[in-house]
Amino acid sequence: MTVSDQERHARAALTRIAEPADTAMGRLLRDHTPEEALRRLTTDADLPGISERKLDGYRTRLDGPAPQDDLAAIDSLGGRFVCPGDPEWPRQLDDLGDQRPYGLWVRGAPSLRLLALRSVAVVGARACTAYGAHVASGLCADLGELGWAVVSGAAYGVDAAAHRGSLSVGGATVAVVASGVDVPYPRGHAQLLRRIAEQGLLIAELPPGEHPTRSRFILRNRVIAALTPGTVVVEAEYRSGALITARRAAELGRFTMAVPGPVTSALSGGAHELLRGEAVLVTRAAEVVELCGSIGDLASERRGHMMARDLLPSRAARVLEAVPPGDGASPQAIAKAAGVVLDEALAALHELLPMGFVARRATRWRLVPSVANTRASPQAATTGPAERSDMTAPAERYGVRG
């Protein structure tokens, strides 16, 4: 069931009267319905716990645009005003308590609740480096490919790279803005914000036509933190709004993650400080999903490149280690160096010869380094020699071309 028209109008009016995260207004809504709270503000009714100064501040905004005008404006944009109690309302925002939004102005077709269920916040420095932009874009493109929505703030730097990365693969992305959803900010992101509204969602606590302020940027960070199961910081200085988002996410019991950067970069200092405390180090989308996803969404193990010699049986590998390059050595010297008897050394050398690992000249054997250090083929690395047919040529069996 959706909320009544009366409650929707009252909550829309409150988004103009009170600033986001106003705990005094939050307490008022905890004790009274939105309609009753609005009635008390528009009359001389007593409001315990609210100072006269704050009450005067509320009442100076009562002569602003009527809520029905704001609702008509959002409707003309193809959007809607989503309230607590609506089917589309993300109930995880209720964790904000008295700082819960009075409602959210939403522009875009997808369901906010459904996108938020499988979403990750990616935030970071506005003046990010090329490294930060590259990491954020690639990470969010991969998250989009895995079916995860990316939530960020549409600011310059990491935020923009995160949104663009998701959009580039047809993924869904959500921009939480500090203005009205019809006010492009920053101006240079007007086209990006249009793309987000077409492919994902723009959401705001402020009604149409409102402009951002410094405090509103900080306050919207709590919505980003609460909306998603986890927050990733890509680059951030020690004093950064991204750190506010990450620490608020940790306070709310969400996963906090950070991508490491160069230790010489001041823009990675804040991210590294998080990694020394509450954050988990992540470097790819699979690791983010492992934390924020369902049971069984495990990231694959990462390994270095496998060399051809890594696939040799233990005895052959031991003998190969004892074969010198250059002029080589006699079988007796190789056997002694490998710690095996002469017959075992000769058997291993004759196995290694057709694979191209060693070469023989008269009675001396030498290493062929360029072949011994060749990377194993993907097939050999995954199946292994024991699982392949014995009819396979020896060199191919060990991932080496003859």
Disulfide bonds with the S-S distance in Angstrom:
none
